[in-house]
Amino acid sequence: MSAPHHAVVSRLAADFTAMSEQFARVSADLAELDRLLTEQPIAPHPPQAVSAQPHYMPPPVPYMQAAVPTAPYPPPAAYPAQPPPPPIQTPPPPVQPGAERQPKPPRDASWIGKALAIAGVAVTLIGVVFLLVLAAQAGILRPEIRVAAGALLAGALVVIAVRLNARPGGRVGASALAATGIAAAYMDVIAVTSIYHWISAPVGLLIAALVGGGGLTLARRWNSQQLGLLVLVPLIALAPTVTGGVTMLLIAFMLAISAASLLVQLGRDWLWLHAARITASTYPLLIGLVAEYFGDHNAALLAAACGIGALLAIIGALVLLPSTTNRAAMALLTVAGLLPVMSAAVAFEPMVAALMAFGLAAALLALVLVGDRLQGVSLIVRQIWLAASAVSALIAVAVAFDGEIVAPVLLAMAVVITVAGRRDTVARFIAVGFGVIGGLVYLAYAPPTSLVRATELSTPDAVAVLVSSVLVIAAVVATVWSWVGRGLVDSQAVRVLMAALAVAVVYAVTTFTVTAGVLAGGEGGGFFAGHMAATICWIAMAAALFAFAARRDRDDRSLPIAGGLALVAGSMAKLFLFDLGTLDGMFRVAVFIVVGLVLLGMGAGYARLLASQDQQASQDRQQM
């Protein structure tokens, strides 16, 4: 649309330019004609001619045609297109006096009504608690009257809420009234079951589930997350007062309301309500674990309740993840619901707690492995659950095994996770975490002092140290294989990582040889033989690094050569600073001769190999 418009404007501008030039030429010709007529005298006419014929001037058009040159003017399209005139900028209207400030939008005053409604819910429910508990303790009213009054109050509040919701602007007040009535009815059922014992616990739980489910169904029908929160949050805070503390019956009621609230969240993105239902089941379970630690004697029921709570958290996450927009928060809330199982070691026997933690770790790992086929289980969810599975597995290992067995188990897990999860960043970090923790436990049972003084260990501890030493070396190799060469870390980080891992390998080799020597030959000759073997292993590893460097390109030799030189320097330092003064007899002679021969062969062979490779490379370049 804009191109034809500019073309028409350009043609009109060219036409006006041509017309202005023509008018300028006509004006010049008229001025010249006036000058000529003024200079030439006019011949007198006879009177009759003058009177009979008026003075006649030639019309301008023929004269103008005569004055126009013979060459015609070019058509308007031949003239260059003139740019369109700039748009006229109208000045802003003058500011009227007193109109400098724009009127501010009116403040949203709805928060005042919401705050008053929440305060009313809290005060009313506290009054219901006083009616059910304090009045019973003081003997003011008969139990039937107290229970009936609570039920009537709950029903009246719900009926008024339904009527108020149908009126304009009544949603806030209706939600508050309905929440108060539902929570009051729920606590009335708890009181009937736990205080007056009029009905059995299973019947009370069924009635409570119906009351809570009905109230939360009303929240779903009204599409009001606020109503659900006003039902759950006061129950979490006030229900322990009705039951006289956190008891197994209260835990059962909280699990029931948590399960009922899950159903009303289907298809809704109600993250805060999900957080409230997780709190409703987790909070009393954690307090119950602490009470069991101090001798509450409900271990079997509490363990079952912890399992049910974890199952509700996992099922709730799988059901609600497809409809939520914040899946990371949902995954973290799920982990919060699993805390009672992870903390089971506080209250239960080690075997029971370890089995619970192992089961949880296996379940989470299974969900991670099949998560890409589950709707809503995104990458961030799988990563969070994988980390939770690792923590649960770590807790299980620490609880199930004794100290000397923990190190080899964790190091073996680090190797397996490194190999299996080499393509996943979180799995690699988990493997490193297991390796670091296992290495620290390994250091606790094989400290550096055991390498300086001969320390005889028991056979199980010595075997655990030997196995851990081998697994440390395997974990280091697996870590290098999974991290280096994949573009995950820069060159400087690679050098630091290789240096730290080389120190770990050297320490593990030395610990293995010394521990094996002491285990086989005692604190005397066995200790000396172990150190002799350690020094020979150091120089052998240096030779292996030089051989590896010789088979690499010139640009890739710096790192292995640096490692080999560092090992040679360490071997020489150990040889002269420790072995020379510590070893005795043939051990000293043997270590010096072997290390010397290895150094001689390593130097000669490496120089010859490098010369041969460089000569071959030079010939290849000349042929090219």
Residue pairs with C-beta under 8 A, 6 or more apart in sequence:
6 81
6 84
7 81
9 82
9 84
10 81
10 82
10 84
11 76
11 77
13 81
13 82
14 76
14 77
14 78
14 79
14 80
14 81
14 82
15 76
17 79
17 82
18 73
18 76
18 79
22 68
22 73
25 67
25 68
26 60
26 64
26 67
29 63
29 64
29 67
33 63
110 172
113 172
113 173
114 172
114 226
117 172
117 173
117 175
117 176
118 176
118 230
120 176
120 180
121 176
121 179
121 180
121 183
121 230
121 234
122 234
124 157
124 180
124 184
125 180
125 183
125 184
125 187
125 234
125 238
126 238
128 150
128 153
128 183
128 184
128 187
128 188
129 187
129 238
129 241
129 242
131 146
131 149
131 150
132 146
132 147
132 150
132 187
132 188
132 191
132 195
132 242
133 191
133 195
133 241
133 242
135 141
135 146
136 143
136 146
136 195
141 149
143 196
146 191
147 188
147 191
147 192
147 196
150 184
150 185
150 187
150 188
150 191
151 185
151 188
153 181
153 184
154 180
154 181
154 182
154 184
154 185
154 188
155 181
155 185
156 181
157 177
157 178
157 180
157 181
157 184
158 177
158 178
158 181
158 182
158 185
158 215
158 218
160 177
161 173
161 174
161 175
161 176
161 177
161 178
161 181
162 174
162 178
164 170
164 173
164 174
164 177
165 171
165 174
165 175
165 178
165 222
171 222
171 224
174 222
175 219
175 222
175 224
175 226
175 227
175 230
176 230
178 215
178 218
178 219
178 227
179 215
179 227
179 230
179 231
179 234
180 230
181 215
182 211
182 212
182 214
182 215
182 216
182 218
182 231
183 215
183 230
183 231
183 234
183 235
183 238
185 211
185 215
186 208
186 211
186 212
186 215
186 231
186 235
186 239
186 253
186 257
187 235
187 238
187 239
187 242
189 204
189 207
189 208
189 211
190 204
190 208
190 239
190 242
190 243
190 249
190 250
190 253
191 242
192 198
192 199
192 204
193 199
193 200
193 201
193 203
193 204
193 205
193 208
193 249
194 204
194 242
194 243
194 244
194 247
194 249
194 250
195 242
195 243
195 244
199 207
201 249
201 252
204 253
205 252
205 253
205 256
208 253
208 256
208 257
209 256
209 257
209 259
209 260
212 231
212 256
212 257
212 260
212 261
213 260
213 263
213 264
215 227
215 231
216 227
216 228
216 231
216 260
216 261
216 263
216 264
217 264
218 227
219 225
219 227
219 228
219 231
219 264
220 264
220 265
220 268
223 268
225 268
225 270
225 272
225 273
228 261
228 264
228 270
228 273
228 276
229 272
229 273
229 276
232 257
232 261
232 273
232 276
232 277
232 279
232 280
233 276
235 254
235 257
235 280
236 254
236 276
236 279
236 280
236 283
239 250
239 253
239 254
240 246
240 250
240 284
243 249
243 250
243 253
246 284
246 287
246 288
246 291
248 288
248 298
248 301
248 302
248 305
250 284
251 284
251 285
251 288
251 302
251 305
252 305
254 280
254 281
254 283
254 284
255 281
255 305
255 308
255 309
255 312
257 277
257 280
258 277
258 278
258 280
258 281
258 309
258 312
259 312
261 273
261 276
261 277
261 280
262 277
262 312
262 315
262 316
262 319
262 320
265 273
265 274
265 277
265 316
265 319
265 320
266 319
266 320
266 323
267 323
268 323
269 323
269 324
269 325
271 324
271 326
271 329
271 330
271 333
274 316
274 320
274 330
274 333
275 333
277 316
278 313
278 316
278 333
278 334
278 336
278 337
281 309
281 312
281 313
281 337
282 309
282 313
282 336
282 337
282 339
282 340
285 302
285 305
285 306
285 309
285 340
286 339
286 340
286 343
288 296
288 298
288 302
288 305
288 347
289 302
289 306
289 340
289 343
289 344
289 346
289 347
290 346
290 347
292 298
292 299
292 302
292 346
292 347
292 348
293 346
293 347
296 302
299 347
299 348
299 349
299 352
302 347
303 344
303 348
303 352
303 356
305 340
306 340
306 341
306 344
306 356
307 341
307 356
309 337
309 340
309 341
310 337
310 338
310 340
310 341
310 360
312 337
313 333
313 334
313 336
313 337
313 338
314 334
314 337
314 338
314 363
314 367
316 334
316 337
317 330
317 331
317 333
317 334
317 381
318 367
318 374
318 376
318 377
320 330
320 376
321 327
321 330
321 375
321 376
321 377
321 378
321 381
322 375
322 376
323 376
324 330
324 376
327 376
327 378
327 380
327 381
328 380
328 381
328 384
330 381
331 380
331 381
331 384
331 385
332 384
334 385
335 384
335 385
335 388
338 360
338 388
338 392
341 356
341 357
341 360
341 392
342 357
342 360
342 391
342 392
342 395
344 352
344 353
344 356
344 357
345 353
345 354
345 357
345 395
345 399
348 356
350 399
350 400
351 400
353 396
353 399
354 396
354 399
354 400
355 396
357 392
357 393
357 395
357 396
357 399
358 392
358 393
358 396
358 400
360 389
360 392
361 389
361 390
361 392
361 393
361 396
362 389
364 385
364 386
364 388
364 389
364 392
365 386
365 389
367 374
367 377
367 382
367 385
368 382
368 385
368 386
368 389
371 377
371 381
371 382
371 385
372 382
383 426
386 424
386 426
386 427
386 430
387 426
387 430
390 417
390 430
390 433
390 434
393 413
394 410
394 434
394 437
397 406
397 409
397 410
397 413
398 406
401 409
403 441
403 444
403 445
404 445
404 460
404 461
404 464
404 465
405 464
406 438
406 441
407 438
407 439
407 441
407 442
407 445
407 464
407 468
408 438
408 464
408 467
408 468
408 471
409 438
410 434
410 435
410 437
410 438
410 441
411 434
411 435
411 438
411 439
411 442
411 468
411 471
411 472
411 474
411 475
412 471
413 431
413 434
413 438
414 431
414 432
414 434
414 435
414 438
414 471
414 475
414 478
415 431
415 471
415 474
415 475
415 478
417 427
417 430
417 431
417 434
418 427
418 428
418 431
418 435
418 475
418 478
418 479
418 481
418 482
419 478
419 482
420 427
421 427
421 428
421 430
421 431
422 428
422 481
422 482
425 488
428 482
428 483
431 475
431 478
431 479
431 482
432 479
435 475
435 479
438 468
438 471
438 472
438 475
439 472
439 504
442 465
442 468
442 469
442 472
445 461
445 464
445 465
445 468
446 465
446 468
446 469
446 511
446 515
448 507
449 455
450 457
450 511
450 514
450 515
451 510
451 511
451 514
454 518
454 523
454 524
454 526
454 527
455 518
455 523
456 518
456 522
456 523
457 465
457 515
457 518
457 519
459 519
462 515
462 518
462 519
465 511
465 512
465 515
466 512
466 515
466 516
466 519
469 508
469 509
469 511
469 512
469 515
470 508
470 512
472 504
472 505
472 507
472 508
473 505
473 508
473 509
476 501
476 504
476 505
476 508
479 501
480 497
480 498
480 501
483 489
483 497
484 494
484 497
484 498
489 497
494 559
495 559
498 559
498 563
502 563
502 566
502 567
505 541
506 538
506 541
506 567
506 570
509 534
509 537
509 538
509 541
510 531
510 534
510 537
510 538
513 530
513 531
513 533
513 534
513 537
514 527
514 530
514 531
514 534
515 530
516 530
517 526
517 527
517 528
517 529
517 530
517 531
517 533
518 526
518 527
518 530
519 526
520 526
520 529
521 527
521 529
525 587
528 582
528 583
528 584
528 587
529 587
531 578
531 579
531 582
531 583
531 587
531 591
532 579
532 583
532 587
532 590
532 591
534 574
535 571
535 574
535 575
535 579
535 591
535 595
536 591
536 594
536 595
536 598
538 567
538 570
538 571
538 574
539 567
539 568
539 571
539 594
539 595
539 598
539 599
539 602
540 598
541 567
542 563
542 564
542 565
542 567
542 568
542 571
542 602
543 564
543 598
543 601
543 602
545 560
545 561
545 563
545 564
545 567
546 560
546 561
546 564
546 602
546 606
547 606
547 609
548 560
549 557
549 560
549 561
549 564
550 557
550 606
550 609
550 610
550 613
552 560
554 614
554 617
568 599
571 595
575 591
575 592
575 595
579 588
579 591
579 592
580 588
583 591
